[in-house]
Amino acid sequence: MFNAMKSVVKMDKELSPKERNLFSISIKTVLFSLRNAWGVLTNLEFKNKPESNSKSLQIREYREKIEKELLSICDDVVTIIENHLLKHAASIESKIFYLKMKGDHLRYMVEFSTGELRKEVTNKALASYKTAFEYFKYVSPTNPIRLVLVLNYSVFLYEVSNNLTEAVLLATQAFNEAMEGLDGLSEESYKDTTLILQSLRDYITLWTSYEGGENTEEE
């Protein structure tokens, strides 16, 4: 599905919301299993020390192979967004959607990189999220795309920047602003918005319950 959607994207036209979501889903489908496998292997590698152990070496080799595949896919997605999707994004929602997606996949690359590469993709992810926020004021506080941007950028602030205070502040402010506008939404919009608000509230509760902590997942 991912390869099929790449062909659609490279036709260099504005994607419809449905096509945009299908492209996003196709990427998540590919990355989900790989990221899970990476997590399992990382835990196994930790449990099977010392590294001289033959089993540990096999696990490490497989983990590194998956890391390379993850980095390659994420880099491919970022390139597609830069060279195709953003160039043909006419609407404010599309610009936010693609800039958020670019930031997300650069953030994934942070997880699987070290040294100068890690520093480079961290800075690029931050820049992409910040650029998305330049369009923030043009969409409603209850807009699901705006809320997912807040959620995922908050995850970046918490996990990558280690900035718990700013992550909680950003998420809380967006949550409160959206809650004030719920009454004017249609039934369908209300459902979409409240699902994301529930995630925001869950993360705010989690982040304020301890210092340091555990990984979170985004939309």
C-alpha angles and dihedrals in degrees: 000000000000093000091047092052091047088059090052092048093050091059083085101229135122108277120227116239088257093052090045091054093045090054091050092048092049090056094046090052091056096042098043096069093041094050090048091050090049091053093050093048092047090055092046091049090052092050094047100057140168097079091221088071108107092225091053091051092053091049092049092050091051092046091052090049091054091046091056090049092049092049091048094051094046092047089050091052093049091050092050091050093049098043101037120006102046092043090059099035104120101168127069090234091055092050091051092045095053096041089051090048091050091050091048095054093045086052090053088053089056088062093057103036138075140194119005094353091056091050091048097050091043091057092045092050091051091049092050094050091047091050089052089054090058086073093042096101093055096067131062120267087240094053108123093218090054091048094049089050089054092047096050095041088050089054089052091051092049102041104029105025094034088223104143095165096055093042092054093043093051094046094045094050092050091046093052094046092050093048089058091058101046097098093067096053128106118244093260094046090045091056094049093047097046092051090059092042089056089055091048091050092048092052093045089053092047096046094048093048096071144006119247109002154135138345119267132203127228137209 
